[in-house]
Amino acid sequence: MKKQEIIEAEASYVLHTYNRPDIVFSHGEGMYLYDSDGNKYLDFTSGIAVTALGHSDPDWVTAVSQQAAKLTHVSNLFHTAPQAQLAQKLVENSFADRVFFCNSGAEANEAALKFARKVGKTQHSGKTNIVAFSGGFHGRTMGSLSATYKEQYREPFAPLVPGITFVPFNDLAAAREAIDNDTCAVIVEPIQGEGGVNPATPGFLHGLRAACDAHSALLIFDEVQCGLGRTGQLWAHRQFNVTPDIMTLAKPLAGGLPIGATLVTQAVADVIKPGDHGSTFAAGPLVCAAAIVVFDKVNQLNFLQSVQENGEYLKHRLQTLELEQIVEVRGQGLLLGVALNQPAAPIMAAARDKGVLILTAGDNVLRLAPPLIVSKGEIDTAVSTIATCLEEGSSK
């Protein structure tokens, strides 16, 4: 099919839940995507923080190809080696004692909320209330949506799951007031992605841990976007020295194949029994083979140090632009937000027209989440392009 035929077919047959530009991508390699017209794009989106190893990583391609030729699916009624191997890697390199696998970040958060409610109901006199935060995004399924703050996402599907209270992000006093003996869990992103790339303060997360402990509530860290190396730490919460009871993962874990994971302590695992939750497709041998490659590469000290160094370089380059349109540069590692005093979407579109793909995070924030293999030269190209777009935009 030709480019316009593809675009017209999507318009005719695909449910319209996304507004896409008139670009059809055909292939990718490393830091770059290529469209059907032969244009080359420097990718600072990673498919929304997914392709941590870039596009078509040779080791990833080999693992997926070999596993696809061997075994792709048997369901969770049976054992397979890749699932067990991946579970062992995740548990032995985290706080967790067990992991539940699923297919997306929303599903991982659904599982976390279900597990927390069962713990509350069975261990703590039936309590079910959950505390979430302004700016938080946890998914679009009914449970995860109920803990997502943005009214635009929530209102069309009300009534949602009851018992969820929203508190201002980074406001510890308000959180302490909201967390009580009826609270079964608190869910928070150590660094908010969709909500504007807002890092939690160390004192805020330490205070949440203390409040949860005081009221026998579970602390859930949603690391779907900020976890698995993106901050330069294997897990984003490690830089805060705060340990959760549950952590959710997804986006980068299998390098572009659908996977989610809900990591839990033994105290949570002890409450969950066969039949309490499940998934037909989760952690099939194909996706787990891919995830093992991603995890093994990211979980190398030199790889994480490179992410830290390049993240600091990217932040420094953005902070020294000294453009009046830039209000603030925030974030950690290779998840950065550039807050503007103007709408961000036109700058994103202008950068795309110049061959650099970036994201937004709210109305006035540019979001940069490149593959974790990005080089300083590629950072220079992206920053220069963004600066040009901002300068050209202000002159119109």
Residue pairs with C-beta under 8 A, 6 or more apart in sequence:
1 9
2 36
3 22
3 24
3 36
3 37
6 24
6 36
7 22
7 24
10 20
21 349
21 352
23 35
23 39
23 352
24 35
24 36
25 33
25 34
25 35
25 36
26 34
26 35
26 36
27 33
27 34
27 55
27 56
28 34
28 43
28 51
28 54
28 55
28 56
29 54
29 55
29 56
30 54
30 55
30 56
30 371
30 373
31 42
31 43
31 54
31 55
31 370
31 371
31 373
31 374
31 375
31 378
32 40
32 41
32 42
32 43
32 55
33 40
33 41
33 43
33 55
33 357
34 40
34 41
35 41
39 355
40 355
41 352
41 355
41 356
41 357
42 355
42 356
42 357
42 378
42 381
42 382
42 385
43 51
43 54
43 55
43 357
43 370
43 371
44 356
44 357
44 358
44 359
44 368
44 369
44 370
44 374
44 382
45 357
45 358
45 359
45 369
45 370
46 52
46 252
46 369
46 370
46 371
47 256
48 225
48 251
48 359
48 369
49 193
49 225
49 230
49 251
49 252
49 335
49 369
50 251
50 252
50 255
50 256
51 252
51 255
51 256
51 371
52 228
52 229
52 230
52 252
52 255
52 294
52 298
52 371
52 372
52 373
53 60
53 255
53 293
53 294
53 297
53 298
53 371
53 372
53 373
54 371
54 373
55 371
57 255
57 293
57 297
59 293
59 297
60 255
60 290
60 293
60 294
63 289
63 290
63 292
63 293
64 257
64 286
64 289
64 290
66 289
67 82
67 285
67 286
67 289
67 290
68 286
70 285
71 80
71 285
71 286
72 284
72 285
72 286
73 281
73 284
73 285
73 286
74 80
74 284
74 285
75 280
75 281
76 278
76 279
76 280
76 282
76 283
80 284
80 285
80 288
81 285
82 283
82 285
82 286
82 288
82 289
82 292
83 101
83 283
83 284
83 285
83 288
85 288
85 292
86 101
86 283
86 288
86 291
86 292
86 295
87 99
87 101
87 283
89 292
89 295
89 296
89 299
90 96
90 99
90 249
90 261
90 263
90 295
91 97
91 98
91 99
91 263
93 234
93 299
94 234
94 235
94 247
94 263
95 243
95 244
95 247
95 263
95 265
96 247
96 263
96 264
96 265
97 264
97 265
97 266
97 269
98 263
98 264
98 265
98 266
98 268
98 269
99 261
99 262
99 263
99 264
100 111
100 115
100 261
100 262
100 264
100 272
100 277
101 259
101 260
101 261
101 279
101 282
101 283
102 108
102 110
102 111
102 259
102 260
102 261
102 262
102 279
102 282
103 258
103 259
103 260
103 279
103 281
103 282
104 139
104 250
104 258
104 259
104 260
105 138
105 139
105 144
105 222
105 224
105 225
105 248
105 249
105 250
105 251
105 260
106 138
106 139
106 140
106 141
106 144
106 260
107 139
107 141
107 250
107 260
107 279
107 282
108 224
108 248
108 249
108 250
108 260
108 261
108 262
109 138
109 139
109 143
109 144
109 147
109 187
109 220
109 222
109 224
109 248
109 262
110 139
110 141
110 143
110 144
111 248
111 260
111 262
111 277
112 185
112 187
112 220
112 222
112 246
112 248
112 262
113 130
113 143
113 144
113 147
113 161
113 185
113 187
113 220
114 143
114 276
114 277
115 246
115 262
115 264
115 268
115 271
115 272
115 277
116 130
116 184
116 185
116 218
116 220
116 246
116 268
117 128
117 130
117 184
117 185
118 271
118 272
118 276
119 184
119 185
119 218
119 267
119 268
119 271
120 126
120 127
120 128
120 184
120 185
120 217
120 218
121 127
121 128
121 184
122 271
123 216
123 271
124 184
124 216
127 181
127 182
127 183
127 184
128 163
128 182
128 184
129 163
129 164
129 165
129 180
129 182
129 183
129 184
130 147
130 163
130 164
130 165
130 183
130 184
130 185
130 186
130 187
131 164
131 165
131 166
131 167
131 175
131 178
131 179
131 183
131 185
131 186
131 187
131 217
132 138
132 147
132 148
132 149
132 164
132 165
132 166
132 167
132 186
132 187
132 188
133 149
133 166
133 167
133 168
133 169
133 175
133 188
134 149
134 166
134 167
134 168
134 169
134 195
135 149
135 169
135 192
135 195
135 196
135 198
136 147
136 148
136 149
136 166
136 169
136 187
136 188
136 189
136 192
136 195
136 222
137 148
137 149
137 150
137 189
137 192
137 193
137 194
137 195
138 144
138 145
138 147
138 148
138 187
138 189
138 222
138 224
139 145
139 148
140 148
140 153
142 157
142 160
142 161
143 161
145 153
145 154
145 157
145 160
146 154
146 160
146 161
146 164
147 164
147 187
148 154
149 166
149 195
150 194
150 195
154 160
165 178
167 174
167 175
167 178
168 174
169 188
169 192
169 195
169 198
169 200
169 204
170 198
170 200
170 201
170 204
171 204
172 203
172 204
172 207
172 208
175 186
175 204
175 207
175 208
175 211
176 207
176 211
179 186
179 208
179 211
179 212
179 214
179 215
179 217
180 215
181 215
181 216
183 212
183 215
183 217
184 217
184 218
185 212
185 217
185 218
185 219
185 220
185 246
186 208
186 211
186 212
186 217
186 218
186 219
186 220
187 220
187 222
188 200
188 205
188 208
188 219
188 220
188 221
188 222
189 195
189 200
189 221
189 222
189 223
189 224
189 225
189 226
190 199
190 200
190 205
190 221
190 223
190 226
190 236
190 237
190 240
191 197
191 198
191 199
191 200
191 225
191 226
191 231
191 236
191 331
191 332
191 335
192 198
192 199
192 200
193 224
193 225
193 226
193 335
193 361
193 367
193 369
194 225
194 361
194 362
195 361
195 362
196 337
196 339
196 361
196 362
196 365
197 330
197 331
197 335
197 336
197 337
197 361
197 365
197 367
198 330
198 337
199 330
199 331
199 332
200 240
202 240
202 241
202 242
205 237
205 240
205 242
206 240
206 241
206 242
208 219
208 242
209 219
209 242
209 243
211 217
212 218
212 219
212 245
218 244
218 245
218 246
218 268
219 242
219 244
219 245
219 246
220 244
220 245
220 246
220 247
220 248
221 235
221 236
221 237
221 244
221 246
221 247
221 248
222 247
222 248
223 235
223 236
223 237
223 247
223 248
223 249
224 248
224 249
224 250
224 251
224 260
225 251
225 335
225 369
226 236
226 332
226 335
227 234
227 235
227 236
227 247
227 249
227 252
228 234
228 235
228 249
228 251
228 252
228 253
228 294
228 295
228 298
229 252
229 298
229 299
229 303
229 304
229 307
229 333
229 372
230 236
230 252
230 307
230 333
230 334
230 335
230 369
230 372
231 239
231 307
231 311
231 332
231 333
231 334
231 335
232 304
232 305
232 307
232 308
232 311
232 332
232 333
232 334
233 239
233 304
233 333
234 298
234 299
234 304
235 247
236 332
237 243
237 244
237 247
239 332
245 264
245 265
245 267
245 268
246 262
246 263
246 264
246 265
246 268
247 262
247 263
248 260
248 261
248 262
248 263
249 260
249 261
249 262
249 263
250 259
250 260
250 261
252 294
252 298
252 372
253 259
253 260
253 261
253 291
253 294
253 295
254 287
254 288
254 290
254 291
254 294
255 290
255 291
255 293
255 294
256 290
257 286
257 287
257 290
257 291
258 281
258 287
259 282
259 283
259 287
259 288
259 291
260 282
264 272
297 303
298 304
298 372
303 372
306 372
307 333
307 334
307 372
308 333
310 334
310 374
310 375
310 376
310 379
311 332
311 333
311 334
311 335
311 336
313 376
313 379
314 334
314 336
314 368
314 374
314 379
314 383
315 329
315 331
315 336
317 379
317 380
317 383
318 326
318 329
318 336
318 338
318 383
318 386
319 329
321 383
321 386
321 387
321 390
323 387
323 390
323 391
324 341
324 394
325 340
325 341
325 342
325 390
325 393
325 394
326 338
326 339
326 340
326 341
326 390
327 339
327 340
327 341
327 364
328 337
328 338
328 339
329 336
329 337
329 338
329 339
330 336
330 337
330 339
331 337
331 368
334 368
334 369
334 370
334 372
334 374
335 367
335 368
335 369
336 367
336 368
336 369
337 361
337 365
337 366
337 367
337 368
338 344
338 365
338 366
338 367
338 368
338 386
339 364
339 365
340 347
340 364
340 365
340 366
340 390
341 364
342 364
342 393
343 363
343 364
344 360
344 361
344 362
344 363
344 364
344 365
344 366
345 360
345 363
346 393
347 358
347 366
347 386
347 389
347 390
347 393
348 358
348 359
348 360
348 366
350 389
350 392
350 393
351 357
351 358
351 385
351 386
351 389
352 358
354 385
354 388
354 389
355 385
356 381
356 382
356 385
356 386
358 366
358 367
358 368
358 382
358 386
359 366
359 367
359 368
359 369
360 366
360 367
361 367
366 386
368 382
370 378
370 379
370 382
